[in-house]
Amino acid sequence: MPTASGPAPTPEDLYWAEFDKALEAWDELGFPVQASEVRAAVAEDLAVLSPPPATPTQTPWAPISAPAPVADPTPAVPGAANAVEAAEAGADAHAESLKDHPEWQRIQTVRGALRHVWDVMKEKAGPYWENLKADVRFQGFWKAVSIRACEAISSSASALVRRLQGDLPAADALLRLSETTLTYSTAAADEPAPAPTPAPEQTGAPTVPAEPPMRQLVERWTPTAYATREDCVRAAEEVTGRFQEWINSPMGQELAASSHRRVTAFRDAWQQLPPHESGPGQAVGPYGDVAERAKALVTAAVGSARFAPGDLQALQALAQTADIHAARLSVTLPPDTAAPAQRVAAPTPRVAAPTAPAARTPRASA
């Protein structure tokens, strides 16, 4: 309600206020590039996300999972971000059949705008990039932008699902993208604001600086397809080898029979993996699920401080190996499928429409 000093700020006011705070941090850190130059370089991308997106709708046959309990908000964001990353890879596998739909073009526009903001700020910060990321004002800004992007992606993906007819694999991938992005935006919105970094003279257990939300999404590497079935099999065997290393560790032995919900979710996902020689189409989702559940388990285990670093590293290696395998499978053609006609490879989308002005700051490489 209005106050004595004026009307309450709107969501748009708060959105741009977070950007102003990030630029204040930029000025205070004394970067060679002026904050005004950064504002001009990314204003167009931020405006892509400026209109409040429509509230994502749920289909009655696929309810969206409830967010994490309020008592445990912090681990929810990394886990939700990992889920979005995997869902994006799954949807990208159907890009060719979706490229003419305006909802898919909107998704690409939002993703491209988010990526360009990150790349430009990283480029202009140069060697001071890590200093900027550690500032809570930048983290608050990136959180606001990430939430807005996920809301827009969820809304567009949900709308496109309702329009697709006969393409169930693409619809399923889009539905998962809509669910995971909505879950992420909910978890991130409920997460407490980052606290200032403790002073150097403080003692106690070392802390890990908070990562800006969705860092994984904007720095995601581009997967390459497997050349042969044998390559796929070897990669699947590597995932199994990582699992054996972890399950034989003290942590793996302790959790083997655990009924904790995260352990159960990971165990169920592992048991759904197809045989190593299975084709890429049926293996992408299961390996993505294993990676997602393993990452969630790592996050929870780190917070508990119960397990040895080597055991945690073994589980993290399993998660990363499964994630890479799922990503490469998602761009691998099934056996005996003819490759599409040669065409010029399209770069990672920045903004689908309109065409960016020629004088615009070029993207930096990740």
Residue pairs with C-beta under 8 A, 6 or more apart in sequence:
1 8
2 8
9 17
11 52
12 50
12 52
14 144
15 49
15 50
15 144
15 148
16 46
16 50
18 137
18 140
18 141
18 143
18 144
18 145
19 39
19 46
19 141
19 144
21 137
21 140
21 141
22 135
22 137
22 138
22 140
22 141
22 142
23 35
23 38
23 39
24 35
24 137
25 132
25 135
25 137
25 138
26 35
26 38
26 125
26 132
27 34
27 35
29 128
29 131
29 132
29 135
31 124
31 125
31 126
31 128
31 132
32 126
33 124
33 125
33 126
37 124
38 120
38 121
38 124
41 120
41 124
41 360
41 361
42 116
42 117
42 120
42 121
44 113
44 351
44 356
44 360
45 113
45 114
45 116
45 117
45 120
45 351
46 113
46 117
46 145
48 109
48 110
48 113
48 351
49 110
49 113
49 114
49 145
49 148
49 149
49 152
53 148
53 151
53 152
53 155
54 155
55 155
56 151
56 154
56 155
56 158
56 178
56 182
57 155
57 158
58 64
58 158
59 158
59 161
59 162
59 175
62 175
62 179
64 179
64 182
64 183
65 179
65 183
67 76
67 183
67 186
67 187
67 190
68 75
68 76
68 79
68 187
70 190
73 187
73 190
73 191
73 192
74 191
74 192
74 303
75 296
75 299
75 300
75 303
76 187
76 190
76 191
77 184
77 187
77 188
77 191
77 213
78 211
78 295
78 299
79 187
79 292
79 295
79 296
79 299
80 180
80 183
80 184
80 187
80 188
81 184
81 213
81 214
81 215
81 216
81 217
82 216
82 291
82 292
82 295
82 296
82 323
83 180
83 183
83 184
83 292
84 150
84 177
84 180
84 181
84 184
84 214
84 217
85 216
85 217
85 220
85 323
86 180
86 288
86 289
86 291
86 292
86 323
86 326
87 173
87 176
87 177
87 179
87 180
87 181
88 111
88 177
88 217
88 220
89 220
89 223
89 284
89 288
89 326
89 327
89 330
90 173
90 176
90 177
90 284
90 285
90 288
90 330
91 98
91 107
91 157
91 170
91 173
91 174
91 176
91 177
92 330
92 331
93 173
93 284
93 330
93 331
94 167
94 169
94 170
94 173
94 174
95 104
96 340
97 167
97 170
98 104
98 160
98 170
98 174
99 105
101 160
101 163
103 156
103 157
103 159
103 160
103 163
104 156
104 160
105 352
105 353
106 152
106 156
106 352
107 152
107 153
107 156
107 157
107 177
108 349
108 352
109 349
109 351
109 352
109 353
110 149
110 152
110 153
110 156
111 149
111 153
111 217
111 349
112 348
112 349
112 350
112 351
112 352
113 149
113 350
113 351
114 145
114 146
114 149
114 214
114 217
114 218
115 218
115 348
115 350
115 363
116 350
116 351
116 363
117 145
118 142
118 218
118 219
119 218
119 363
119 364
119 365
119 366
120 361
120 363
120 364
121 129
121 132
122 129
122 364
123 361
123 363
123 364
125 131
125 132
132 138
133 139
133 209
133 211
133 212
134 197
134 209
136 193
136 194
136 195
136 196
136 197
138 212
139 194
139 210
139 212
139 213
140 193
140 194
142 212
142 213
142 214
143 188
143 191
143 212
143 213
146 184
146 185
146 188
146 212
146 213
146 214
146 217
147 184
147 185
147 188
147 189
147 213
149 214
150 181
150 182
150 184
150 185
150 188
150 214
151 181
151 182
151 185
153 177
153 178
153 181
154 177
154 178
154 179
154 181
154 182
154 185
155 178
157 174
157 175
157 177
157 178
157 181
158 174
158 175
158 178
160 174
161 171
161 174
161 175
161 178
164 170
164 171
164 174
169 281
184 213
184 214
188 213
194 210
197 209
198 207
218 366
219 366
221 366
222 348
223 324
223 327
223 328
223 330
223 331
224 328
224 331
225 328
225 331
225 332
225 333
226 232
226 235
226 280
226 328
226 329
226 332
229 277
229 335
232 276
232 277
232 280
232 283
232 329
232 332
233 276
233 277
235 321
235 324
235 325
235 328
236 276
236 283
236 287
236 325
237 276
238 321
238 325
239 287
239 290
239 318
239 321
239 322
239 325
240 276
242 314
242 317
242 318
242 321
242 322
243 270
243 318
245 314
245 317
245 318
246 252
246 311
246 314
246 315
246 317
246 318
247 253
247 256
249 308
249 310
249 311
249 314
250 307
250 308
250 311
251 301
251 307
251 308
251 311
251 312
251 314
251 315
252 311
252 314
252 315
255 263
258 264
262 293
262 296
262 297
262 300
263 297
265 293
265 296
266 290
266 293
266 294
266 296
266 297
268 293
269 286
269 289
269 290
269 292
269 293
270 290
270 293
272 286
272 289
273 283
273 286
273 287
273 290
274 282
274 283
274 286
279 334
279 335
280 329
280 330
280 332
280 333
280 334
281 334
283 326
283 329
284 326
284 329
284 330
285 326
287 322
287 323
287 325
287 326
287 329
288 322
288 323
288 326
290 318
290 319
290 322
290 326
291 319
291 320
291 322
291 323
291 326
294 315
294 316
294 318
294 319
294 322
295 316
295 319
295 323
297 315
298 312
298 315
298 316
298 319
301 307
301 312
301 315
302 312
333 339
350 356
350 363
